[in-house]
C-alpha cells in the first residue's frame, strides 16, 4: 500500500488564503506515472481585482496538464485560485502566473492554461500559455469555451 501524502488542508476547515503568494499549493503522487493522460480543471467563476481601479474582473479558466510524478491536490488549487479574489493583477499576470506556479510545483510533462476574461472597458482579453508542445500521442481536447460574442 503506498504511503499517504501529508496534506495540511484536505479534510480540515481551511480559510481562504489572504493572497495567492500566501496560498499553500499541495501535490500528491501520481498513481499512474508511466501513463500519459490529460487532467483538466475548469474554473468558470474565477475572480481577481483590477490593479488600478480595484474593480472585480471575471474569467473562465481551463487548466490542462499531463502529469509526471505529481498531481495537484484539488482543494489546495481551489483555495489558491480563490485567493485571487482580493488580489490586484492584470489578466496576463494572473493567467501566466498561475501556469508558472503549477509548472514549478508539479514539473508536469506538459501544462497549458487558457484564461477567457470577460470584457473590461468593452474589450474581452483572452490569455493563453503553455509549457511547450503536448507530448506525442496524448489527446488534448479543445477547451470548449467559445470566444466572447456579447449579445450577438
C-alpha positions in Angstrom: 0.0 0.0 0.0 1.5 3.4 -1.0 2.2 5.9 1.8 -0.5 8.6 2.1 0.9 12.1 1.5 1.0 14.5 4.3 -1.6 17.1 3.4 -2.4 20.1 5.5 -5.7 21.3 4.0 -7.6 18.2 2.8 -10.1 17.1 5.4 -9.7 20.2 7.5 -11.5 23.5 7.7 -9.2 25.9 5.8 -9.8 29.6 5.4 -9.3 31.3 2.1 -5.6 32.5 1.9 -5.0 36.2 2.2 -3.2 36.2 -1.2 -2.0 33.9 -3.9 1.5 34.2 -2.6 0.4 33.0 0.9 -1.6 30.1 -0.5 -0.3 26.6 0.1 -0.5 24.6 -3.1 -0.2 20.9 -2.3 0.6 17.9 -4.5 0.1 14.2 -4.3 1.9 11.3 -6.0 0.5 10.4 -9.4 -0.8 6.8 -9.2 -0.1 6.3 -12.9 3.3 8.0 -13.5 4.1 5.8 -16.6 0.8 6.6 -18.3 0.4 9.8 -20.4 -3.0 11.4 -19.8 -4.5 14.9 -19.5 -6.0 16.1 -16.3 -8.3 19.2 -16.6 -9.5 21.8 -14.2 -12.3 24.1 -15.3 -12.8 27.3 -13.3 -15.9 29.1 -14.7 -16.1 31.7 -11.9 -12.5 32.9 -11.4 -12.2 36.4 -10.0 -9.4 38.9 -9.3 -9.2 42.7 -9.0 -8.0 45.3 -11.5 -4.7 46.6 -10.0 -5.5 50.2 -11.0 -9.3 50.6 -10.2 -9.8 47.8 -7.6 -12.9 46.7 -9.6 -13.5 43.0 -9.9 -12.5 41.1 -13.0 -14.1 37.7 -14.0 -12.7 34.9 -16.1 -13.3 31.3 -17.2 -10.1 29.4 -16.8 -9.2 26.0 -18.2 -6.1 24.3 -16.9 -4.8 21.1 -18.7 -1.7 19.2 -17.8 0.0 15.9 -18.5 1.2 14.7 -15.1 4.6 13.2 -14.5 5.3 12.2 -10.8 2.8 14.6 -9.2 -0.9 15.7 -9.2 -2.1 19.0 -7.8 -4.4 18.4 -4.8 -7.7 19.9 -5.9 -8.7 21.5 -2.6 -5.4 23.4 -2.4 -5.9 24.5 -6.0 -9.4 25.8 -5.2 -8.1 27.8 -2.2 -5.2 29.1 -4.2 -7.4 30.3 -7.1 -9.9 31.7 -4.5 -7.1 33.9 -3.1 -7.1 35.9 -6.3 -10.5 37.5 -5.2 -8.6 40.2 -3.3 -5.5 40.3 -5.5 -4.9 43.1 -7.9 -3.2 42.0 -11.1 -3.7 42.3 -14.8 -5.3 39.4 -16.7 -2.0 38.4 -18.3 -0.2 38.3 -14.9 -2.9 36.2 -13.3 -3.2 33.7 -16.1 0.6 33.2 -16.8 1.4 33.4 -13.1 -1.0 30.5 -12.3 0.5 28.4 -15.1 4.1 29.1 -13.9 3.3 28.3 -10.3 1.7 25.0 -11.2 4.6 24.1 -13.5 7.1 24.8 -10.7 5.1 22.7 -8.2 4.3 19.7 -10.4 7.1 19.5 -13.0 4.5 18.1 -15.4 5.2 16.6 -18.8 3.1 19.5 -20.2 0.8 22.2 -18.9 -1.4 24.8 -20.5 -3.8 27.4 -19.2 -6.4 29.3 -21.1 -7.9 32.5 -19.5 -11.1 33.7 -21.1 -11.6 37.1 -19.4 -14.9 38.9 -19.6 -14.9 42.4 -21.1 -13.1 45.3 -19.3 -13.8 48.6 -20.9 -15.8 46.8 -23.6 -12.8 44.6 -24.6 -12.6 40.9 -23.7 -9.0 39.7 -23.1 -8.1 36.0 -23.7 -4.7 34.8 -22.4 -3.1 31.5 -23.3 0.1 30.0 -22.0 1.7 26.5 -22.3 4.9 25.0 -21.2 5.8 23.6 -24.6 4.4 21.1 -27.0 2.0 18.5 -25.8 3.5 15.0 -25.7 3.0 12.9 -28.8 0.1 10.6 -28.6 -1.8 12.5 -25.9 -5.3 13.5 -26.6 -5.7 17.2 -25.7 -9.4 18.2 -26.2 -10.3 21.8 -27.1 -11.1 23.9 -24.1 -14.8 24.1 -25.0 -15.0 27.8 -24.2 -16.3 29.9 -27.1 -14.9 33.3 -27.9 -16.8 36.2 -26.4 -19.7 37.2 -28.6 -21.5 39.8 -26.4 -25.2 39.7 -27.1 -24.9 38.7 -30.7 
